[in-house]
């Protein structure tokens, strides 16, 4: 779960900087893909991350970071129990 969180966080930072004009799009997509790959154990989270990556990669739609963070929190809580 920590790897998923790490990659989502890195993608968030890179995409924020992309909005400021830095050329980080490709790296951000890579981090989203890594988060997607690392989240396969948690179906709903995996599907949400994959959807976010594909929407951004194909259409430039910024991920819903709050929704992803909420799902991550839910899965983390379930893992702790």
C-alpha positions in Angstrom: 0.0 0.0 0.0 2.9 2.4 0.7 4.1 2.0 -2.9 0.7 2.9 -4.2 0.7 6.0 -2.0 4.2 6.9 -3.0 3.5 6.7 -6.7 0.2 8.6 -6.5 2.0 11.3 -4.5 4.8 11.6 -7.1 2.3 11.8 -9.9 0.4 14.5 -8.1 3.5 16.6 -7.6 4.6 16.1 -11.2 1.2 17.0 -12.7 1.0 20.1 -10.5 4.3 21.2 -11.9 3.2 20.3 -15.4 0.4 22.8 -14.9 3.1 25.4 -14.1 4.9 24.7 -17.4 7.4 22.0 -16.5 7.7 19.0 -18.8 6.8 16.2 -16.4 3.8 14.7 -18.3 5.6 11.5 -19.2 7.0 10.9 -15.8 3.6 11.5 -14.2 2.0 8.9 -16.5 4.7 6.5 -15.5 4.0 7.0 -11.8 0.3 6.6 -12.3 1.1 3.3 -14.1 3.3 2.2 -11.3 0.5 3.0 -8.8 -1.9 1.1 -11.0 0.4 -1.9 -11.1 1.0 -1.9 -7.4 -2.7 -1.7 -6.6 -3.9 -4.9 -8.3 -4.6 -6.5 -5.0 -7.4 -3.9 -4.3 -9.9 -4.1 -7.2 -11.8 -0.8 -6.7 -8.6 1.2 -6.1 -6.9 -0.4 -9.0 -9.8 0.4 -11.3 -9.9 4.0 -10.2 -6.2 4.5 -10.7 -6.3 2.9 -14.1 -9.2 5.0 -15.1 -7.4 8.2 -13.9 -4.3 7.3 -15.8 -6.1 6.5 -19.0 -8.2 9.6 -18.8 -5.2 11.8 -18.3 -3.0 10.0 -20.8 -5.6 10.1 -23.6 -7.7 13.2 -22.9 -5.6 15.3 -20.5 -8.3 15.0 -17.8 -6.6 15.7 -14.4 -7.2 12.9 -11.9 -9.7 13.4 -9.1 -7.0 13.4 -6.4 -9.5 13.7 -3.5 -11.4 10.6 -4.7 -8.2 8.6 -5.1 -7.0 9.7 -1.7 -10.4 8.7 -0.2 -10.2 5.3 -1.8 -6.6 4.9 -0.6 -7.7 5.7 2.9 -10.5 3.2 2.8 -8.1 0.4 1.6 -5.5 1.3 4.1 -8.0 1.2 6.9 -9.2 -2.3 5.7 -5.6 -3.5 5.6 -5.0 -2.4 9.2 -8.0 -4.4 10.5 
